[in-house]
């Protein structure tokens, strides 16, 4: 069914095209609106008929899902706006803001359902469950399972956080409706009412889902570390260029799906033809854009690769740093000879989460290098990695 809808409404499958991506988003939103609205109306009606607060709660949860799909669709439309003077990187983050609003709606619904559930526990009434009610709940579970698969596939195709959130919400609905179904069957066959308690469990589950999704969305808006897979792929991709000795100081900024900005330093031999090196850097930037859909800026760092003494001291310095902590690394290694004193200048990279006194670390490295040979003096610059 998912593939049928995609093939029916989306002819061009190039998701790098923002217009195509918007079509996927619109398809997912309209499908969600229709399915959730129908489920909501049916559940609320049978909830009132059977006097079941848990079924009504489940139905109201579906209407918020329909509202979430409307907001997601609006977010997709706004995120496709072209760049302007005030937004040179476009409006891609509007999709994340839409996801934020969806998450807040889920939380508000959870709070209201929790309050109603407490009242139902204080004033319990035995629900009147019919066979039709049970059949409808089973159909609702199957429908929501399909919607989860549908959202999951669309989210993967276009890498959308908003639609991923809708997928998570759908599987949450499957669980909550299953609990409601269990409650209805107990009321029908055992004549025991646990309606209020089930309703409160549903509301807690909705709140948990909402807060979890909200945290993930806020993290993206604040700026999270890039996916390790993307960092590794770019590093491996860069190795195919013969003149590139290594890369470091990578930064990746997320301005919305399809709008990632990448920058890093690329090391090239100091004796290289500068025009040739520049051409290779330009080609790398274009190739990375073509492969990863990332706008890339590369800074060129010339380093000595043929000087035996520099290579030896670089290796000694790396070993000293690794002995202190295997997760430390160095780059931009240079040597300046002042006659009786040779300075080893380099950047010392430590993990982001590392809590250490930079001055003490510098002093330790300086001492160990000077002990290896008294004519060498280390001048390290301690910095944290951004990826």
PyMOL commands that set and color helices and strands:
alter all, ss='L'
color gray80, all
select helices_A, chain A and resi 2-9+18-50+53-79+94-122+131-158+161-190+195-222+228-238+274-292+308-324+358-372
alter helices_A, ss='H'
color red, helices_A
select strands_A, chain A and resi 244-254+260-269+294-303+329-337+342-350+376-384
alter strands_A, ss='S'
color yellow, strands_A
deselect
rebuild
show_as cartoon
